[in-house]
Amino acid sequence: MALALAIACAVPASLAPVSISAQNLPNLGDTDREELSPQMERKLGEEIMRDIRRDRDYLDDGPLNEYLNYFGSSLVAIHPEARGEAGYDYNFFAVRDPMLNAFALPGGFIGVHSALILAAQSESELASVLAHEIGHVSQRHIARMIGQQKQDALIPLAAMVMAALAARSSSNASAALMMGGQGYAMQRQLSFSRDAEREADRVGLQILGQAGFDTSGMISFFGRLQNATRAYNDSAPAYLRSHPLTTERIADIQARTRNQPYRQHADTLDFHLIRARTRVLQDLSPQGLRDAGTALENQLQQKNAIQTAAAKYGLAFLALRQGALDRAQTLLQESQASARSSGAAIKTSAYPSLAIDIKLAARQPDEALREAKAARERYPLSRGLVWQYADALIAGNKFDEAITFLRDQAQLYRSEQQLQDLLARAYAAQGKQALQHMALAESYALSGSLLAALDQLGIARRSPDASFYDQAVIDARERELQTRWREESKAGQAGQKGK
């Protein structure tokens, strides 16, 4: 349901046309601004993200998320106006889904389906999708959608969620829901949606141009999606259902790019490595992994250094997933050699991250730790390497060092559930039961599972090694979580009554 709400939130309201060269985008009227404050938008987005992170198809993969955030943040940085009056901190993430789609959540969260990453044939095409979604966020389309819904009164947000949920499996079911009653009001919402899509296109084109990408990437990607519609028979691709694509919209994009100078953007090695990694993550079933292997082997036939490096990287990742560690290590080294021969620079931690995972799987914690230390010096902003470094410390029985490191990290990054999970592992290895369950409680709380967190606090309280200080911390934290649970329960009951 959370993913459906995410998709629904990408569909919203109208605004006056904006020139591609405009620097100052129009402000919203006071009425729309009052409907959903920037602070409430962010809070709503965080609540939805807690649900998405619990979804089994959420891709909690360090190198993939690092690349998306590095790439997406570079687009935002080149166009500071994208942060809007709310000054949003953007967060980009991926979900495993065979449908081509991307979506914007309230408050600056942008999701991309794995199939879309694989379908993008160039970095300019992927940039066009992310820039378009950034346009939705920067123009506060979500707040304005909710504002218009309140004015119409006939279309509760829940109906939009249900329609978006149905659209993931059946466009006919979605159409039936959307035509089930308030036709006039729904028609207004559809027209708002088209205006919002055109506005997001214009903002996206601004970002693409300023970032030095080929603006025709948006046209080529949308054109391929439109052609793909024929292969879907009666069901259009998901991206077209949640982002209505009309001939007028394509014509508008073509008109705005016609006089733009052509810019050839060279794809980064990171882009190809991450696509190869995503191909393996797309389907982890035995058949899915075999299909990924076949596709990567076919990629080797291109006899291009970068394509070879990416294909062998993907095959090394695949070998790791299948437990063929010697093959994984050999392929990784061959991939790195091809990358060096191409002369391409790499800006993310895709290579060292895979090297560390191979060493850990081979039960070589000392070598993994050396790799992790060197990688953290080279990529100090990588959060995935932080978790791998702690993992290597625990695997090497350096529990005190791991706990000290993780507690320091947890103070700096209070919202990272992975740090609490690793802390729980380190405490468990030392037999510190109370601290283990207290860390697990924090992990559950961060994921939004408040009852499970309270259960863990209860276990911690009953642990034989719980000190007086631990008991005091448990009592205080239990009161905080109980208060939060009661508030969320009341909010949920109020929402049910309002339906």
N, C-alpha and C positions, 0 to 999 in steps of 0.2 A: 504493500500500500504506500509505503514511503516513496518508492521509486515512481509510483504513479503520480503522487503529489508533486514530485520534483518535475516531472514532465509537464504537468498541468501548470505549474508556476512559470513555465517558459512562454505561456500564451497570454497576451494581455492587451493594452489599450492604445488609443490613438494620440497623435501629436502632429504638429505642423511639420512640413518637410524641412530637412536640414541639408545644406550644401556639403559636399564632400570636403570642401576646403574650410568649412566653418571651424573655428577653434572653440567658440563658446556655445555650447548646446543650450537650448531653451530650458528655463526653469519650470517646474511644475506649478500649477495653481495651488493656493492654500488648501482648498478642499481635499485634493488628492493627497497632499503632504500629511494632512492630519489623520488620514485613514490608517496609516501604518508608519510609525516613526522608524528612522534608520536603526535605532536600538532594538525595536521590536522585530524588525526584519532580520537582524543578525541573530537574535534569540530564537526566532522561528527556524532560521536556517540551521542553527546548531542542534535544535531538537530533532529536525528531520535527519540531519547527518548521523545522530546517534542511532536512529533506526536503520539507516542505510549501512552503517558500519557493522551492524549485526546481521545483515543480509549475507547469505552464503556466497552471493555473486559479487560482493564488494571485493575488489582486487587490492588487498593490503600487501602490495609488493613494493619494496623499497626503491629499486632502480626505476620502475615504471612511474611511481608517484613523484620521485625526484625529478625525472625528466619533464613530466607534465607541468610541475610547478615552476621549474626553471624556465621552460619554454613560455608558459602562460604569463609568468611574472615579468618576463622580458617584454612581452607585448603591452602589459599594463604600464611598465616603467617608461616605455617610449611615448606613451600617451597619458600623462598624469591625470588629465581630465576624466579618465575612465573611473577613477576612484570616486568621482562625484562629490556632492556636498557632504556625504556621510563619511568620506575617507575610508572606503572599504579595504580590508585586507582580503585579497582573493585567495582561494584555495581550490586547486584543481585535483581531480581524482578520476579513477576509472572503475567501471563495473563490467563484469563478464556478461555479455549479451550478444547473440548472433544478429540482432537487428541494428541497422545503421541509425544511430541517434546520438544526440548530445542534449544537455539541458542545463538551465540555470536555476539555482535555488535562491531563496531570499538571503540577502546579506553577503553575497560574494562567493558562494560555493558553486563550482561549475563541474559537472560530471560528463564523462565521455564514455560511450560504449566501446568495448574492445573491438567489435566489428568495424566501427568507424575508423579506428586507428589503422586497422589493416587495409581498409578501403582507400584511405588517403594515399595517393600515388606520389605525393611530394610534400615537403614540409610547408610549402605555401598553401596547399589545400588544407592541411591540418590547421594552419594558422588562421585560415579564413573561417573555419568553424569556431575556433576558440574566440576569435575577435568578434564574431557575430554574437556569441553568448555573453561576452564582456559588454557588448552594446546593450543587451537586455538588462544587465545589472546596473550599468552606469546610468541608464535612463529611468531606473526604478519602475520598470514595467509591472513588477509584481505588486508593489504598493498601489499602483494606479489601477491594476486589474481588480484588486479587492475593493478599491474605492468605487469603481464603476459597478461592481456587483452589488454593493450596498445601495447604490442609487437605483439600480434596476429592481432590487429586492426579490426578483423572481428566480434568480440563479444562485443558490448557495454554493459556496466553494466545494462542498462535498460532492455536488453533482459533476463539477469539472473533474474532480479526482476520480470519480467512478468512470467517467467517460475516458479519461486518460488510461486508467487501468485496463478497461476493456479493449482499448486501442492496441495494447501490446500483443493481444492474441487475435483480435478480430475487428477489422474496420467496420463490418456490418453491425456488430454489437454496439460499437461506439456510436455509430450513426443513430441507431435505435434509441440509445439513451439520450443523445443530444436532441433528438426530435420528439422526445416523449411528452412535451407539454408546452413549455413557455417558448413558443417559436419565435415570437418577435424579439424577446429579450436575448435569446440565444443568437439570433441573427446579428444583434448589436455586438455581442461578444466576439463573433466571428469577424466582423468588420474591424473591431478593435485589434484583433489578432493580426490581421493583414497589415494594418498600419504599423503595429509594433514591429513586425518582421521587416518591413521596409526601413523603418528607422534603425533597427539593429544592423541591417545591411549597411546603411550609410556610415554608422559609427565604425563598423567593422572595416569598411574600406578605408576610412581615415587611418585606422590603426595599421592596417596592412601597408599602406603607402608610407607612413612615417617610419615603420620598422624595416623598410627595404625589401618587403616580399613582393612577389609577382601578384598584382591584384587580379589578374585573370584566373588565379587559382580558385577564386570563389565561383567564377562562371563555369570553369571546367568541372568542379566538384558538383555544383547544382545540376549541370547538364547531364552528368553521368547518373545522378540520382533520378532525374526525370526519365532518362532512357531505361533505367532499371525498373521503372514502374510497369513496363510492359511484361517483364519477367515475373512480376508478382500477381499477375492476373487481376483479380478484383481487389487485392489488398496492396495498397501503396506502401513503400518503405516507411518505417517508423519516423524517420526524420521529416518526411513530407507530411505525415499526419500531424505531428506536433509543431511543424514549422511550415505552414501552408505556402506552397510554391506556385506562383501564378506566372503566366507569360508576361504580364505587366511588370512583375517584380524582377524577372530576369532581364527584361528590356531596360528597366530602370538601372540595374547594375551595369549592363553593357554600355548604356549612355554615359554613365559616370566614369567608366574606365576607358572610353574610346580615345580620349585625348591625353590619357596618362602615359608617360614614357614607359616603354617595356623595361622591366628589370628582371634579369635572370638571377634567381636566388639559388645558390648551391646548397643542396641538402647537407646537413651535418651528419657525421658518422653516428652520433647519438640517436638520431631519428631512425636510422636503419637498424641499429642494435636493438632499440626498444620495440620496433615492429617485429623483429625476429623473436624477441622475448615474449611479446604479446601473443604471437602465433602459438607458442607452446601453452601459454596460460589460458587461451581461448576455450579449450576443451581438454580436461584432464582425464577423460575416460581413455581406456586402452586404444580404442579406435581413433579417438581424437588425437592422441599423441602420435599414432602411426600416420595419420593424415598430415600432421604438422611436420613430421620427419620427411614425408614425401615432398611437401611443398618446399622445405628448406634444401633438400637435395636437388630439386629442380632449379632452385635459385643459384646453385653453384655453377650451373651450366652457362650462366651469363658471362663468365670469365672476366669479371670486373673486380678490381681489388677491394673496393668498398662493399660491393654485393657479396663477395666471397667472405670478407671479414664478418659481415652481418650473419650470413648463412651459417658459418662455422660457430659463431657465438650462439646462435639459436640451437644448433645441434649439440653444442656443449651443455647448454642449459637443459635440453631434452635428455641427454645422457645422465645428467645429475638426477633428474626426476625419476629416471628408470634404474638408478643405482649402479650405472656403469661408470665408476669414478675414474678409472685409468683413461677411458675413452674421453670422458669429460675434460680431464686435465690436458690431454693431447690436443683436442679440438680447440680448447681455450688458447693454448699457446700458438696454434696455427692461425687462429683468428687475430691475435695480437700482432703476429708477424705480417699478415696481410694488411692490417690497419697501418702499421709502420711504413710498409711499402707504398701505400696510397698517399702518405703525407698528411692525412686528415687529422685535425685536432679533435680531442674528445673533452667534453666539458662536464660530464657527469661521472658517477662512480660505478657505471655498469660493469666494467672489467674487474676492478678489485672486489666488488661485492660478490660476483660469481666465484672468483678465486677463493675468497674466504669461505663461502658456502661449501665448496669442494673440499677444502682442508678440514672443515668441521665434520662433514659427512664421512671423511676418511679417518676420523678420530686422530687428527694431528693438531691439537689445540695450540701448541707452541708456535707452529708455523702460521696457523690462522691468526694468532695474536700479533705476530710480527707483521703480517699483511694488513691487519686492521689498524695497527698503530701508524704504519706508513700511509695508508689510505686516508686516515683522519687528518693527518698533516697536510695532505694534498687537497682534500675536500672537506674543509672544516665545517661547512654548513650542511653536510649530509646527515640527516637524522637516521637513515637506514644504517649507515656505518656505525653510529653510536650504539644501536641495538646489537649489531654484529660484534662490536668490540666487547660489550658486556657479555654476550653469549660466549665469546672465546675465553673470557676470564673465568666464567662459570665452568665451561668444559675443561679448563686447565686446573680446576680445583682452587682457584685463587678467589675464594669466596669473600674474604674480608675486603680485598681490593675491589671486587665487583660491587659489594654493598655500598662502600664509600662512594664509588663512582656513580652508582645509580641513585643514591639518595641526593647527591649534589645535582644530578640531572633532573630529578623529580621536582626539586625546588625551582629550577629554571623553567621547566616545561611541565606545568601542572596538569595539562590536559592530555598527556600522552599515556594511553592505557598500556602500551608495550613496556614502558619502564616499570610499572607496577607488576606486570606479569613476570618480568625478569627478576625483580626484587623477591617476589614470592618463591621463585625457583631457587634463588640463592639462599634464602632463609630456610627453605625446606631441606636443602643439601646440608645445612648446618644443624638441622633438627630443632630450629627455633619456631615452634608451632604457632605461638601467639602472633609473632611478627609476620609469619607466613600468611595467616588468615586475615590479618589486618591489611596487608598489601593486596590480597585477593579482594577484600571488601572495596578498596579504593578502585581496583580495576573494574569491578562490577558497577560501581557508582558512576565511573566515567562512561561506561557503555549505556547507562540509563536503566540498568537492572537493579532497582533500589531494594526490592525484597530479597534478592540474592545477596546483595551487599550487607543487608541487615542480618541475614543468616550467617554470613561469614564473621561478622562482628560477634554474634552469639557464640560461635565456635571458638573464636579467639578468647573471649571472656572465660570460657570453661577450660582453656588449655592450662596444663599444670605449670607451665613456665611463665604465665602472665604475671608481670610484676605489678606493684601498686601503681606505678606511673602508667603502664600499659592499660590498666583498668580505667584510670582516669581519662586517658585518650579515647578509649573505646566508648565510655559513657558519653563523652562530649560529641563524638562523631555520630553515635547512634541517635542522639537527640536531633542533630542537624538533618540526618537522612530521614528520620521519621517525620519531621516537619515538612521536608520537601516532598515526601511521598503523599502526605495528607493534602498538600496544596495541589499536587498534580492529579490526585484522585478527584478532588472537588472540581478542578478545571475540566476533567474528562466527563464527569457527571453533568456539569453545566452544558457541555457541548452536546451530549446525548439528548438533553431536554430541549435544546434549541433546534433539533432536527424535526 
